[in-house]
């Protein structure tokens, strides 16, 4: 352990926060939250091993760690969703037993989970009001949604059905649902995974004001080191169920936090996008001086330039795609070509038609106008399985909703779209199924206790690997990757980037749909910007700047 570890019981119990000590009182007050010696085992698997965590009012405390490090289990213990095997929980200096979420709410502890828990047929205000007791006042509930949304920079229409909201808008509903209960301790699990940089900056700005001005405590779980280093006062890193590192944020660095997360030195040049750190490596562009490799160092991690024939027939051609739903135009004459071996990034603010495009290319939505062509052949998206048979693979935006069947086994998820390869005359050949699944699990580094384990039991990174392995096993001509790294840790993100580059180098046309500027700048050779369902600009990544992309996102020619 480092010298910083002593802060957990000394410096954390006394002294100010990293941002000027807001909310601390010279150690006179007990911590808002103190978890001591928390242990939780699942059979032979140690999820939390004597974990300590102290959070004071007036501070934002960052909690870092790769998928499977123990972060989620620790927070489930705090919320009463999981019973701990050992350890104590103190709230404002008093020992407490949290038997479930209602007890946590009563104590003033609220959490916004990474995966949504909304009921799609209900409206925003109805979802926000779930769990309320007594008579429900629709008018007052709508007013509260608007008030909280305005206060925290999370505008949303309280009358909108959740089923019509984008992933980013659903995240806003989850935040409002929690913030409306006015928690004194707020746990945010990857709150910006579906927000743009501007939305994220606005959210953290408001949180900083609330934490300092309203004497609250915030636990921020994130894999983005820029968020941790700029938004938090203190940071704790978990690795393999134990506290690996603890520090005042101002006294550490992104490089050190990255090393503590993964247990090895990392190259910021190679992994800047995966770690969520700026400045971004631009394809073919200059590197930041402090992170530049030594003169003779090999550039093995630099993305390869795409070798494209200038007049190559597009592997994917989208022409005039228009989607309307309940009188709302989601895609408006959307057109885009992608050549074999090319990665094209589709960048824009969440809710501008990306989800509708993903649904069209998944065969879930039939466009009201326009055509989809794969290798020059027109495909009918409404025909079941037509896009898959034509050679289009897709990593969907929400892997839980349309990427995997959570309660089916890993093996069955891996072969579900290619049953003809594992079928006998009448029945599924289980031996052949396991052969295929075993090969894909090894090739894509899917970590699971058993091929018979449910996909629900896997970490987010391994769930995403299952989706990618299944789609790539069909040898696609086109791969659509929609928000492929949302909620993943640095190791899983790095692996996803390498596999997308490998697919492109093998001749696959890759459409990367992402709200992450770092992601599209690091991976794409060209960037298309989407605004209000239309492509407002298409430019080589070497010519892209944040300012220029920002103007295009706003619908202004740049």
Helices and strands as residue ranges (DSSP letters): G 3-8, E 33-42, E 45-55, E 59-64, H 71-79, E 86-91, E 94-95, H 101-107, E 109-112, H 124-129, H 138-151, G 162-164, H 167-179, E 185-189, H 197-214, E 217-221, H 225-231, E 234-239, E 242-248, G 249-251, H 254-262, H 268-271, G 289-291, E 314-325, E 328-339, E 343-347, H 354-361, E 369-374, E 377-379, H 386-390, E 392-395, H 399-402, H 410-415, G 419-421, H 430-443, G 455-457, H 460-472, E 478-482, H 490-505, E 509-514, H 517-523, E 526-531, E 534-540, G 541-543, H 546-553
